[in-house]
């Protein structure tokens, strides 16, 4: 959607989303629109700010390092960014599998060395 929006945006502004005057959208308009969309979609207990958590989580799951995500979110401290980057069970399982493969390789090397 963003790529398509970028192709047809106005040359009067560098903004992707803007109002009729080609200036920044009003915070109240964005908030109202978000509320309207979530209500129509029957989505409950979801705040606009939750999108930041989702974006951070997706970036971390895609392999982006914490520093990159920190810069994108504009945090001064990586500790704050860590609160945003939630891991799903699959990503944690993958991390354990890396250790398991390493241990298996070391064990195999020890067996080969002993021969």
HELIX and SHEET records of a PDB file:
HELIX    1   1 UNK A    2  UNK A    7  1                                   6    
HELIX    2   2 UNK A   27  UNK A   40  1                                  14    
HELIX    3   3 UNK A   50  UNK A   61  1                                  12    
HELIX    4   4 UNK A   66  UNK A   73  1                                   8    
HELIX    5   5 UNK A   78  UNK A   84  1                                   7    
HELIX    6   6 UNK A   89  UNK A  114  1                                  26    
END                                                                             
